[in-house]
Amino acid sequence: MLAARDDLEVIEFANTIKQDEFCALLAAQPVVHGVILGLTAFGRAELAVANGLQVVSRIGVGYDAVDVPTMSAAGIPVMIGTGANCDAVAEHTLSSMHALIKRVHELDALVRMDRWHERYRYLPGELRGRNVLIIGFGRIGSRVARLCQAYGMCVSAYDPYVADDELRSAGVDPVAHLDAALPGAEFVTLHCPKTDETIGLIDEARLARFRHGAFLINTARGGIVNESVLAEKLSNGHLAGAAIDVFASEPPVPGNSLLEMSNVICSPHLAGVTREAVERMAQLAAANALSVFDGTPRLDNAVNRNAFRLTTA
């Protein structure tokens, strides 16, 4: 898509580039009209050396590595790949539920370790009829709800930014108070963005309110869950298991006890990164940047639509 344009010069850089090297790369260009980012952070320092910047486009839907307030103040739109990986994350969430309730990794180990005779100590369960609480009912959360409903699960959702009528129309029971809903949930799955409001959302007090034997799934962002307390609740049996795709420190620091637990399934922040989703995200990232250059911005993909008002003022 980018190569097809004769009015663009594309300069590639690796996801592993260090921030000082990235700043030096930006500063070396006479003009930088747009940046398309993977894991690389972008904030005040980068903006200061990106002469002529018009757009910051992310390959993905997360934007916690971008200083959005600074970009907004400068009239620079921050664009994301809205909807590009929703199905991927929703499917990963359901596969995690399956793996946890069916005890897939534990049963696999029994066979491989010649412990077949112990199988009745590891009886799996069923998803049908289970109560699942979805925290964050955006594009991903709503897809998770539909998949859970297809399995006959009882679905409730907590999202203070979604009207109760919208939740009910999706066949989901609205939750007004998170603390009151946690004790009734057999599965709790996180699909909210990482913001000042959600950092530490699942803290020690809330983990204590989880139903005994419940499962937690986090495909949202690290830092939303208190990992040390989660490990404690998993080791003492208060929680039956967890599936963790995102960590407070990535990769996880050596000695993270979650990595040593047989009732924890880990993945390396890949819930939304399937082969199909990567292609969609790349295409959207390029299309978003081009839409700004061409004066036809895709407003639905802008995190900070107010930046366009500042640009055109």
Phi and psi in degrees as GROMACS dihedral restraints (atoms count N, CA, C in turn):
[ dihedral_restraints ]
;  ai    aj    ak    al  type     phi  dphi    fc
    3     4     5     6     1   -76.0    20    10
    4     5     6     7     1   -39.1    20    10
    6     7     8     9     1   -66.8    20    10
    7     8     9    10     1   -24.0    20    10
    9    10    11    12     1   -72.6    20    10
   10    11    12    13     1   -13.3    20    10
   12    13    14    15     1   -92.0    20    10
   13    14    15    16     1   127.7    20    10
   15    16    17    18     1   -89.4    20    10
   16    17    18    19     1     2.1    20    10
   18    19    20    21     1  -105.5    20    10
   19    20    21    22     1    12.3    20    10
   21    22    23    24     1  -123.1    20    10
   22    23    24    25     1   144.2    20    10
   24    25    26    27     1  -114.7    20    10
   25    26    27    28     1   124.1    20    10
   27    28    29    30     1  -105.3    20    10
   28    29    30    31     1   125.9    20    10
   30    31    32    33     1  -115.0    20    10
   31    32    33    34     1   117.6    20    10
   33    34    35    36     1   -90.6    20    10
   34    35    36    37     1   150.1    20    10
   36    37    38    39     1  -147.1    20    10
   37    38    39    40     1   155.4    20    10
   39    40    41    42     1   -81.2    20    10
   40    41    42    43     1   151.3    20    10
   42    43    44    45     1   -59.9    20    10
   43    44    45    46     1   -25.2    20    10
   45    46    47    48     1   -87.3    20    10
   46    47    48    49     1     4.0    20    10
   48    49    50    51     1   -60.1    20    10
   49    50    51    52     1   139.6    20    10
   51    52    53    54     1   -78.6    20    10
   52    53    54    55     1   153.9    20    10
   54    55    56    57     1   -63.0    20    10
   55    56    57    58     1   -37.7    20    10
   57    58    59    60     1   -67.6    20    10
   58    59    60    61     1   -35.0    20    10
   60    61    62    63     1   -68.9    20    10
   61    62    63    64     1   -36.5    20    10
   63    64    65    66     1   -66.0    20    10
   64    65    66    67     1   -43.8    20    10
   66    67    68    69     1   -60.8    20    10
   67    68    69    70     1   -40.7    20    10
   69    70    71    72     1   -64.9    20    10
   70    71    72    73     1   -37.6    20    10
   72    73    74    75     1   -64.4    20    10
   73    74    75    76     1   -43.8    20    10
   75    76    77    78     1   -63.1    20    10
   76    77    78    79     1   -44.9    20    10
   78    79    80    81     1   -66.1    20    10
   79    80    81    82     1   -24.8    20    10
   81    82    83    84     1   -76.8    20    10
   82    83    84    85     1   -12.2    20    10
   84    85    86    87     1   -93.5    20    10
   85    86    87    88     1   136.8    20    10
   87    88    89    90     1   -62.8    20    10
   88    89    90    91     1   -29.9    20    10
   90    91    92    93     1  -153.2    20    10
   91    92    93    94     1   143.0    20    10
   93    94    95    96     1  -130.9    20    10
   94    95    96    97     1   100.5    20    10
   96    97    98    99     1   -77.6    20    10
   97    98    99   100     1   -27.8    20    10
   99   100   101   102     1  -156.7    20    10
  100   101   102   103     1   155.2    20    10
  102   103   104   105     1  -129.0    20    10
  103   104   105   106     1   138.4    20    10
  105   106   107   108     1  -115.1    20    10
  106   107   108   109     1   117.7    20    10
  108   109   110   111     1  -112.8    20    10
  109   110   111   112     1   142.6    20    10
  111   112   113   114     1   -97.9    20    10
  112   113   114   115     1   -99.2    20    10
  114   115   116   117     1   -89.0    20    10
  115   116   117   118     1   -11.9    20    10
  117   118   119   120     1   -68.2    20    10
  118   119   120   121     1   134.0    20    10
  120   121   122   123     1   -78.5    20    10
  121   122   123   124     1   155.7    20    10
  123   124   125   126     1  -145.1    20    10
  124   125   126   127     1   118.8    20    10
  126   127   128   129     1  -144.0    20    10
  127   128   129   130     1  -149.6    20    10
  129   130   131   132     1   -60.7    20    10
  130   131   132   133     1   -43.5    20    10
  132   133   134   135     1   -64.4    20    10
  133   134   135   136     1   -41.4    20    10
  135   136   137   138     1   -69.5    20    10
  136   137   138   139     1   -40.7    20    10
  138   139   140   141     1   -61.4    20    10
  139   140   141   142     1   -36.3    20    10
  141   142   143   144     1   -63.7    20    10
  142   143   144   145     1   -26.6    20    10
  144   145   146   147     1  -109.2    20    10
  145   146   147   148     1     0.7    20    10
  147   148   149   150     1   -96.0    20    10
  148   149   150   151     1    84.1    20    10
  150   151   152   153     1   -67.1    20    10
  151   152   153   154     1   125.7    20    10
  153   154   155   156     1    84.0    20    10
  154   155   156   157     1    15.0    20    10
  156   157   158   159     1   -60.0    20    10
  157   158   159   160     1   135.1    20    10
  159   160   161   162     1  -118.2    20    10
  160   161   162   163     1   -23.9    20    10
  162   163   164   165     1  -158.6    20    10
  163   164   165   166     1   143.7    20    10
  165   166   167   168     1  -115.0    20    10
  166   167   168   169     1   118.7    20    10
  168   169   170   171     1  -116.9    20    10
  169   170   171   172     1   130.7    20    10
  171   172   173   174     1  -102.6    20    10
  172   173   174   175     1   138.0    20    10
  174   175   176   177     1   -85.0    20    10
  175   176   177   178     1    89.6    20    10
  177   178   179   180     1   138.5    20    10
  178   179   180   181     1  -171.7    20    10
  180   181   182   183     1  -111.1    20    10
  181   182   183   184     1   -16.7    20    10
  183   184   185   186     1   -79.3    20    10
  184   185   186   187     1   150.6    20    10
  186   187   188   189     1  -143.3    20    10
  187   188   189   190     1    20.3    20    10
  189   190   191   192     1   -69.2    20    10
  190   191   192   193     1   -16.0    20    10
  192   193   194   195     1   -85.2    20    10
  193   194   195   196     1    -3.0    20    10
  195   196   197   198     1  -109.0    20    10
  196   197   198   199     1   134.0    20    10
  198   199   200   201     1   -79.0    20    10
  199   200   201   202     1    85.9    20    10
  201   202   203   204     1   -63.6    20    10
  202   203   204   205     1   -44.3    20    10
  204   205   206   207     1   -57.2    20    10
  205   206   207   208     1   -40.2    20    10
  207   208   209   210     1   -65.8    20    10
  208   209   210   211     1   -41.5    20    10
  210   211   212   213     1   -65.3    20    10
  211   212   213   214     1   -40.8    20    10
  213   214   215   216     1   -62.3    20    10
  214   215   216   217     1   -43.5    20    10
  216   217   218   219     1   -62.9    20    10
  217   218   219   220     1   -28.9    20    10
  219   220   221   222     1   -91.2    20    10
  220   221   222   223     1    -0.8    20    10
  222   223   224   225     1    74.0    20    10
  223   224   225   226     1    27.5    20    10
  225   226   227   228     1  -104.5    20    10
  226   227   228   229     1   114.6    20    10
  228   229   230   231     1   -69.8    20    10
  229   230   231   232     1   141.4    20    10
  231   232   233   234     1  -108.1    20    10
  232   233   234   235     1   117.4    20    10
  234   235   236   237     1  -109.8    20    10
  235   236   237   238     1   143.3    20    10
  237   238   239   240     1  -129.4    20    10
  238   239   240   241     1   167.6    20    10
  240   241   242   243     1   -87.3    20    10
  241   242   243   244     1    65.5    20    10
  243   244   245   246     1   -51.9    20    10
  244   245   246   247     1   123.5    20    10
  246   247   248   249     1    80.2    20    10
  247   248   249   250     1    -3.8    20    10
  249   250   251   252     1   -68.4    20    10
  250   251   252   253     1   -32.0    20    10
  252   253   254   255     1  -122.6    20    10
  253   254   255   256     1    19.1    20    10
  255   256   257   258     1   -60.6    20    10
  256   257   258   259     1   -46.7    20    10
  258   259   260   261     1   -64.7    20    10
  259   260   261   262     1   -38.0    20    10
  261   262   263   264     1   -62.2    20    10
  262   263   264   265     1   -46.5    20    10
  264   265   266   267     1   -68.1    20    10
  265   266   267   268     1   -41.0    20    10
  267   268   269   270     1   -62.5    20    10
  268   269   270   271     1   -43.5    20    10
  270   271   272   273     1   -64.8    20    10
  271   272   273   274     1   -40.0    20    10
  273   274   275   276     1   -61.7    20    10
  274   275   276   277     1   -40.3    20    10
  276   277   278   279     1   -60.9    20    10
  277   278   279   280     1   -46.1    20    10
  279   280   281   282     1   -67.0    20    10
  280   281   282   283     1   -36.6    20    10
  282   283   284   285     1   -65.5    20    10
  283   284   285   286     1   -33.1    20    10
  285   286   287   288     1   -67.5    20    10
  286   287   288   289     1   -42.8    20    10
  288   289   290   291     1   -58.9    20    10
  289   290   291   292     1   -45.2    20    10
  291   292   293   294     1   -58.3    20    10
  292   293   294   295     1   -50.9    20    10
  294   295   296   297     1   -61.4    20    10
  295   296   297   298     1   -38.4    20    10
  297   298   299   300     1   -71.5    20    10
  298   299   300   301     1   -49.9    20    10
  300   301   302   303     1   -71.8    20    10
  301   302   303   304     1   -31.3    20    10
  303   304   305   306     1   -88.2    20    10
  304   305   306   307     1    -5.1    20    10
  306   307   308   309     1    54.5    20    10
  307   308   309   310     1    44.1    20    10
  309   310   311   312     1   -56.4    20    10
  310   311   312   313     1   -50.4    20    10
  312   313   314   315     1   -68.7    20    10
  313   314   315   316     1   -32.2    20    10
  315   316   317   318     1   -71.5    20    10
  316   317   318   319     1   -41.2    20    10
  318   319   320   321     1   -68.2    20    10
  319   320   321   322     1   -37.2    20    10
  321   322   323   324     1   -59.5    20    10
  322   323   324   325     1   -42.4    20    10
  324   325   326   327     1   -65.3    20    10
  325   326   327   328     1   -36.3    20    10
  327   328   329   330     1   -59.3    20    10
  328   329   330   331     1   -44.4    20    10
  330   331   332   333     1   -66.7    20    10
  331   332   333   334     1   -46.6    20    10
  333   334   335   336     1   -67.9    20    10
  334   335   336   337     1   -27.8    20    10
  336   337   338   339     1   -99.6    20    10
  337   338   339   340     1    14.1    20    10
  339   340   341   342     1    57.1    20    10
  340   341   342   343     1    44.7    20    10
  342   343   344   345     1  -118.8    20    10
  343   344   345   346     1    31.8    20    10
  345   346   347   348     1   -50.0    20    10
  346   347   348   349     1   -40.8    20    10
  348   349   350   351     1   -65.5    20    10
  349   350   351   352     1   -12.0    20    10
  351   352   353   354     1   -91.6    20    10
  352   353   354   355     1     5.2    20    10
  354   355   356   357     1   -60.6    20    10
  355   356   357   358     1   -30.2    20    10
  357   358   359   360     1   -75.1    20    10
  358   359   360   361     1    -7.8    20    10
  360   361   362   363     1   -84.4    20    10
  361   362   363   364     1    -7.4    20    10
  363   364   365   366     1  -126.4    20    10
  364   365   366   367     1    44.2    20    10
  366   367   368   369     1   -62.8    20    10
  367   368   369   370     1   130.9    20    10
  369   370   371   372     1   -78.8    20    10
  370   371   372   373     1   170.7    20    10
  372   373   374   375     1  -117.8    20    10
  373   374   375   376     1  -168.6    20    10
  375   376   377   378     1  -127.5    20    10
  376   377   378   379     1   152.4    20    10
  378   379   380   381     1   -83.8    20    10
  379   380   381   382     1   -32.8    20    10
  381   382   383   384     1   -56.4    20    10
  382   383   384   385     1   129.8    20    10
  384   385   386   387     1    85.5    20    10
  385   386   387   388     1    -6.6    20    10
  387   388   389   390     1   -74.4    20    10
  388   389   390   391     1   148.6    20    10
  390   391   392   393     1   -92.1    20    10
  391   392   393   394     1   122.5    20    10
  393   394   395   396     1  -119.2    20    10
  394   395   396   397     1   133.1    20    10
  396   397   398   399     1  -108.5    20    10
  397   398   399   400     1   119.4    20    10
  399   400   401   402     1   -99.8    20    10
  400   401   402   403     1   121.7    20    10
  402   403   404   405     1  -101.6    20    10
  403   404   405   406     1   107.2    20    10
  405   406   407   408     1   102.7    20    10
  406   407   408   409     1   106.6    20    10
  408   409   410   411     1  -114.4    20    10
  409   410   411   412     1    56.6    20    10
  411   412   413   414     1   -91.6    20    10
  412   413   414   415     1  -146.2    20    10
  414   415   416   417     1   -63.6    20    10
  415   416   417   418     1   -39.5    20    10
  417   418   419   420     1   -76.1    20    10
  418   419   420   421     1   -49.3    20    10
  420   421   422   423     1   -57.2    20    10
  421   422   423   424     1   -39.2    20    10
  423   424   425   426     1   -68.1    20    10
  424   425   426   427     1   -34.7    20    10
  426   427   428   429     1   -68.8    20    10
  427   428   429   430     1   -40.8    20    10
  429   430   431   432     1   -59.1    20    10
  430   431   432   433     1   -40.8    20    10
  432   433   434   435     1   -59.2    20    10
  433   434   435   436     1   -45.1    20    10
  435   436   437   438     1   -64.5    20    10
  436   437   438   439     1   -39.9    20    10
  438   439   440   441     1   -66.3    20    10
  439   440   441   442     1   -41.5    20    10
  441   442   443   444     1   -64.0    20    10
  442   443   444   445     1   -40.7    20    10
  444   445   446   447     1   -62.6    20    10
  445   446   447   448     1   -35.6    20    10
  447   448   449   450     1   -63.4    20    10
  448   449   450   451     1   -25.4    20    10
  450   451   452   453     1   -91.1    20    10
  451   452   453   454     1     2.5    20    10
  453   454   455   456     1    79.5    20    10
  454   455   456   457     1    22.7    20    10
  456   457   458   459     1   -83.2    20    10
  457   458   459   460     1   157.1    20    10
  459   460   461   462     1   -94.9    20    10
  460   461   462   463     1   115.8    20    10
  462   463   464   465     1  -109.4    20    10
  463   464   465   466     1   129.5    20    10
  465   466   467   468     1  -127.3    20    10
  466   467   468   469     1   160.4    20    10
  468   469   470   471     1  -143.6    20    10
  469   470   471   472     1   142.9    20    10
  471   472   473   474     1  -116.8    20    10
  472   473   474   475     1   116.4    20    10
  474   475   476   477     1  -157.8    20    10
  475   476   477   478     1   103.7    20    10
  477   478   479   480     1   -65.8    20    10
  478   479   480   481     1    -7.9    20    10
  480   481   482   483     1  -103.4    20    10
  481   482   483   484     1     5.1    20    10
  483   484   485   486     1  -117.9    20    10
  484   485   486   487     1   130.2    20    10
  486   487   488   489     1   -66.3    20    10
  487   488   489   490     1   146.7    20    10
  489   490   491   492     1   -58.6    20    10
  490   491   492   493     1   -38.1    20    10
  492   493   494   495     1   -62.5    20    10
  493   494   495   496     1   -36.1    20    10
  495   496   497   498     1   -66.7    20    10
  496   497   498   499     1   -39.6    20    10
  498   499   500   501     1   -66.5    20    10
  499   500   501   502     1   -45.4    20    10
  501   502   503   504     1   -63.1    20    10
  502   503   504   505     1   -37.1    20    10
  504   505   506   507     1   -66.1    20    10
  505   506   507   508     1   -22.4    20    10
  507   508   509   510     1   -90.5    20    10
  508   509   510   511     1     6.2    20    10
  510   511   512   513     1    76.4    20    10
  511   512   513   514     1    23.4    20    10
  513   514   515   516     1  -114.7    20    10
  514   515   516   517     1   138.5    20    10
  516   517   518   519     1   -80.3    20    10
  517   518   519   520     1   121.9    20    10
  519   520   521   522     1   -73.0    20    10
  520   521   522   523     1   143.4    20    10
  522   523   524   525     1  -114.8    20    10
  523   524   525   526     1   121.3    20    10
  525   526   527   528     1   -85.5    20    10
  526   527   528   529     1   -35.1    20    10
  528   529   530   531     1  -127.5    20    10
  529   530   531   532     1   115.2    20    10
  531   532   533   534     1   -59.0    20    10
  532   533   534   535     1   -45.9    20    10
  534   535   536   537     1   -58.1    20    10
  535   536   537   538     1   -36.8    20    10
  537   538   539   540     1   -73.7    20    10
  538   539   540   541     1   -26.1    20    10
  540   541   542   543     1   -86.0    20    10
  541   542   543   544     1   -26.4    20    10
  543   544   545   546     1   -59.4    20    10
  544   545   546   547     1   -41.2    20    10
  546   547   548   549     1   -63.4    20    10
  547   548   549   550     1   -20.3    20    10
  549   550   551   552     1   -94.5    20    10
  550   551   552   553     1    -6.1    20    10
  552   553   554   555     1   -91.9    20    10
  553   554   555   556     1   130.9    20    10
  555   556   557   558     1   -88.4    20    10
  556   557   558   559     1   -27.3    20    10
  558   559   560   561     1  -126.7    20    10
  559   560   561   562     1   135.0    20    10
  561   562   563   564     1  -122.9    20    10
  562   563   564   565     1   122.7    20    10
  564   565   566   567     1  -126.6    20    10
  565   566   567   568     1   132.7    20    10
  567   568   569   570     1   -99.1    20    10
  568   569   570   571     1   128.2    20    10
  570   571   572   573     1  -142.5    20    10
  571   572   573   574     1    39.1    20    10
  573   574   575   576     1  -107.5    20    10
  574   575   576   577     1   154.9    20    10
  576   577   578   579     1   -72.6    20    10
  577   578   579   580     1   161.5    20    10
  579   580   581   582     1   -89.2    20    10
  580   581   582   583     1   110.4    20    10
  582   583   584   585     1  -135.1    20    10
  583   584   585   586     1   176.0    20    10
  585   586   587   588     1   -58.0    20    10
  586   587   588   589     1   -29.4    20    10
  588   589   590   591     1   -76.1    20    10
  589   590   591   592     1   -29.7    20    10
  591   592   593   594     1  -104.2    20    10
  592   593   594   595     1   -11.6    20    10
  594   595   596   597     1   -61.6    20    10
  595   596   597   598     1   125.5    20    10
  597   598   599   600     1    73.5    20    10
  598   599   600   601     1    16.9    20    10
  600   601   602   603     1   -57.5    20    10
  601   602   603   604     1   -44.5    20    10
  603   604   605   606     1   -97.2    20    10
  604   605   606   607     1    82.7    20    10
  606   607   608   609     1   -97.2    20    10
  607   608   609   610     1  -169.6    20    10
  609   610   611   612     1   -60.0    20    10
  610   611   612   613     1   -43.7    20    10
  612   613   614   615     1   -64.4    20    10
  613   614   615   616     1   -40.9    20    10
  615   616   617   618     1   -74.8    20    10
  616   617   618   619     1   -36.6    20    10
  618   619   620   621     1   -62.3    20    10
  619   620   621   622     1   -32.5    20    10
  621   622   623   624     1   -68.2    20    10
  622   623   624   625     1   -25.1    20    10
  624   625   626   627     1   -84.5    20    10
  625   626   627   628     1   -10.3    20    10
  627   628   629   630     1   -59.7    20    10
  628   629   630   631     1   145.8    20    10
  630   631   632   633     1   -61.4    20    10
  631   632   633   634     1   141.1    20    10
  633   634   635   636     1   -62.5    20    10
  634   635   636   637     1   127.5    20    10
  636   637   638   639     1    87.4    20    10
  637   638   639   640     1     9.9    20    10
  639   640   641   642     1   -77.9    20    10
  640   641   642   643     1   166.3    20    10
  642   643   644   645     1  -118.7    20    10
  643   644   645   646     1   142.9    20    10
  645   646   647   648     1  -117.6    20    10
  646   647   648   649     1   135.1    20    10
  648   649   650   651     1  -125.5    20    10
  649   650   651   652     1   126.1    20    10
  651   652   653   654     1  -124.7    20    10
  652   653   654   655     1   105.2    20    10
  654   655   656   657     1  -114.9    20    10
  655   656   657   658     1    15.4    20    10
  657   658   659   660     1   -87.8    20    10
  658   659   660   661     1   -85.4    20    10
  660   661   662   663     1  -153.0    20    10
  661   662   663   664     1   148.9    20    10
  663   664   665   666     1   -67.5    20    10
  664   665   666   667     1   149.7    20    10
  666   667   668   669     1    97.8    20    10
  667   668   669   670     1   -15.1    20    10
  669   670   671   672     1   -78.0    20    10
  670   671   672   673     1   -29.9    20    10
  672   673   674   675     1  -110.8    20    10
  673   674   675   676     1   138.4    20    10
  675   676   677   678     1   -75.8    20    10
  676   677   678   679     1   105.0    20    10
  678   679   680   681     1   -68.2    20    10
  679   680   681   682     1   -38.7    20    10
  681   682   683   684     1   -66.5    20    10
  682   683   684   685     1   -39.9    20    10
  684   685   686   687     1   -71.5    20    10
  685   686   687   688     1   -36.8    20    10
  687   688   689   690     1   -58.8    20    10
  688   689   690   691     1   -45.2    20    10
  690   691   692   693     1   -59.6    20    10
  691   692   693   694     1   -40.3    20    10
  693   694   695   696     1   -63.2    20    10
  694   695   696   697     1   -44.2    20    10
  696   697   698   699     1   -68.1    20    10
  697   698   699   700     1   -29.5    20    10
  699   700   701   702     1   -75.9    20    10
  700   701   702   703     1   -38.0    20    10
  702   703   704   705     1   -73.9    20    10
  703   704   705   706     1   -31.0    20    10
  705   706   707   708     1   -91.0    20    10
  706   707   708   709     1     2.8    20    10
  708   709   710   711     1    87.3    20    10
  709   710   711   712     1    -0.5    20    10
  711   712   713   714     1   -62.8    20    10
  712   713   714   715     1   -41.3    20    10
  714   715   716   717     1  -106.0    20    10
  715   716   717   718     1   142.9    20    10
  717   718   719   720     1   -81.3    20    10
  718   719   720   721     1   -30.4    20    10
  720   721   722   723     1  -178.2    20    10
  721   722   723   724     1   171.6    20    10
  723   724   725   726     1  -151.5    20    10
  724   725   726   727     1   150.7    20    10
  726   727   728   729     1  -121.9    20    10
  727   728   729   730     1   119.1    20    10
  729   730   731   732     1  -121.7    20    10
  730   731   732   733     1   116.6    20    10
  732   733   734   735     1  -101.6    20    10
  733   734   735   736     1   -18.2    20    10
  735   736   737   738     1  -131.6    20    10
  736   737   738   739     1   143.7    20    10
  738   739   740   741     1  -129.4    20    10
  739   740   741   742     1   158.1    20    10
  741   742   743   744     1   -61.6    20    10
  742   743   744   745     1   -37.4    20    10
  744   745   746   747     1  -121.4    20    10
  745   746   747   748     1   126.4    20    10
  747   748   749   750     1  -123.5    20    10
  748   749   750   751     1   123.9    20    10
  750   751   752   753     1   -66.7    20    10
  751   752   753   754     1   162.1    20    10
  753   754   755   756     1   -58.4    20    10
  754   755   756   757     1   145.6    20    10
  756   757   758   759     1   -69.5    20    10
  757   758   759   760     1   145.9    20    10
  759   760   761   762     1   -56.1    20    10
  760   761   762   763     1   140.0    20    10
  762   763   764   765     1    92.1    20    10
  763   764   765   766     1    -2.8    20    10
  765   766   767   768     1   -61.1    20    10
  766   767   768   769     1   116.3    20    10
  768   769   770   771     1   -66.1    20    10
  769   770   771   772     1   -20.9    20    10
  771   772   773   774     1   -61.0    20    10
  772   773   774   775     1   -30.2    20    10
  774   775   776   777     1   -72.8    20    10
  775   776   777   778     1   -15.7    20    10
  777   778   779   780     1  -100.0    20    10
  778   779   780   781     1     0.3    20    10
  780   781   782   783     1   -95.8    20    10
  781   782   783   784     1   134.0    20    10
  783   784   785   786     1   -73.0    20    10
  784   785   786   787     1   -18.0    20    10
  786   787   788   789     1   -98.6    20    10
  787   788   789   790     1    18.7    20    10
  789   790   791   792     1  -122.2    20    10
  790   791   792   793     1   130.5    20    10
  792   793   794   795     1  -105.8    20    10
  793   794   795   796     1   125.8    20    10
  795   796   797   798     1  -115.0    20    10
  796   797   798   799     1   148.2    20    10
  798   799   800   801     1  -143.3    20    10
  799   800   801   802     1   152.3    20    10
  801   802   803   804     1   -87.9    20    10
  802   803   804   805     1    61.5    20    10
  804   805   806   807     1    53.1    20    10
  805   806   807   808     1    53.2    20    10
  807   808   809   810     1  -126.6    20    10
  808   809   810   811     1    11.3    20    10
  810   811   812   813     1   -56.9    20    10
  811   812   813   814     1   -37.4    20    10
  813   814   815   816     1  -102.5    20    10
  814   815   816   817     1    13.5    20    10
  816   817   818   819     1  -118.0    20    10
  817   818   819   820     1    68.8    20    10
  819   820   821   822     1   -87.3    20    10
  820   821   822   823     1   169.8    20    10
  822   823   824   825     1   -60.0    20    10
  823   824   825   826     1   -41.5    20    10
  825   826   827   828     1   -69.0    20    10
  826   827   828   829     1   -42.1    20    10
  828   829   830   831     1   -67.2    20    10
  829   830   831   832     1   -36.6    20    10
  831   832   833   834     1   -60.4    20    10
  832   833   834   835     1   -42.6    20    10
  834   835   836   837     1   -64.4    20    10
  835   836   837   838     1   -44.3    20    10
  837   838   839   840     1   -63.3    20    10
  838   839   840   841     1   -42.9    20    10
  840   841   842   843     1   -64.9    20    10
  841   842   843   844     1   -40.5    20    10
  843   844   845   846     1   -64.3    20    10
  844   845   846   847     1   -43.5    20    10
  846   847   848   849     1   -63.3    20    10
  847   848   849   850     1   -42.4    20    10
  849   850   851   852     1   -67.3    20    10
  850   851   852   853     1   -39.3    20    10
  852   853   854   855     1   -60.7    20    10
  853   854   855   856     1   -43.3    20    10
  855   856   857   858     1   -67.9    20    10
  856   857   858   859     1   -44.8    20    10
  858   859   860   861     1   -63.0    20    10
  859   860   861   862     1   -37.4    20    10
  861   862   863   864     1   -62.5    20    10
  862   863   864   865     1   -46.3    20    10
  864   865   866   867     1   -63.7    20    10
  865   866   867   868     1   -43.7    20    10
  867   868   869   870     1   -64.5    20    10
  868   869   870   871     1   -34.3    20    10
  870   871   872   873     1   -64.1    20    10
  871   872   873   874     1   -34.7    20    10
  873   874   875   876     1   -70.6    20    10
  874   875   876   877     1   -44.9    20    10
  876   877   878   879     1   -58.6    20    10
  877   878   879   880     1   -37.1    20    10
  879   880   881   882     1   -88.1    20    10
  880   881   882   883     1     2.7    20    10
  882   883   884   885     1    75.7    20    10
  883   884   885   886     1    16.8    20    10
  885   886   887   888     1  -128.0    20    10
  886   887   888   889     1    61.5    20    10
  888   889   890   891     1   -61.0    20    10
  889   890   891   892     1   141.6    20    10
  891   892   893   894     1   -82.6    20    10
  892   893   894   895     1    90.3    20    10
  894   895   896   897     1   -61.3    20    10
  895   896   897   898     1   -32.9    20    10
  897   898   899   900     1   -65.2    20    10
  898   899   900   901     1   -18.3    20    10
  900   901   902   903     1  -100.2    20    10
  901   902   903   904     1     5.8    20    10
  903   904   905   906     1   -93.7    20    10
  904   905   906   907     1   128.2    20    10
  906   907   908   909     1   -70.0    20    10
  907   908   909   910     1   -36.1    20    10
  909   910   911   912     1  -123.4    20    10
  910   911   912   913     1    77.3    20    10
  912   913   914   915     1   -60.6    20    10
  913   914   915   916     1   -25.1    20    10
  915   916   917   918     1   -61.3    20    10
  916   917   918   919     1   -22.1    20    10
  918   919   920   921     1   -63.6    20    10
  919   920   921   922     1   -32.2    20    10
  921   922   923   924     1   -68.2    20    10
  922   923   924   925     1   -34.9    20    10
  924   925   926   927     1   -65.4    20    10
  925   926   927   928     1   -39.0    20    10
  927   928   929   930     1   -68.3    20    10
  928   929   930   931     1   -35.7    20    10
  930   931   932   933     1   -67.0    20    10
  931   932   933   934     1   -38.0    20    10
  933   934   935   936     1   -92.7    20    10
  934   935   936   937     1    -6.5    20    10
